[in-house]
Amino acid sequence: MSSKRYPEEFKIETVKQITERGHPVAEVASRIGVSQHSLYAWLKRYSLPESEGSERCGQAEEIRRLKAELKRVSEERDILKKATAYFAKESR
């Protein structure tokens, strides 16, 4: 009896289909050819506790905010560089 080994990324993505996208376990199990028992074991192992999920959501929001701020500050820096070059050329 040989069982097929699935990569960890595949298992995590399968768990996301159930937990985040709301697909039923039976449907996902039949679609990918895995027993429901295996999927429940994957859910137990790879699904995040509620507190970790909300923490990751908060971290993702902070990352988005920081990226937007970095973009704005980079644009301001580029404008200041161009202005400095312009005024340096004008003062000669």
Residue pairs with C-beta under 8 A, 6 or more apart in sequence:
6 34
11 42
11 45
11 46
12 46
14 28
14 32
14 34
14 39
14 42
15 42
15 43
15 46
15 47
17 23
17 28
18 24
18 25
18 28
18 39
18 43
19 43
19 47
25 36
25 39
25 40
25 43
26 36
28 39
29 35
29 36
29 38
29 39
48 56
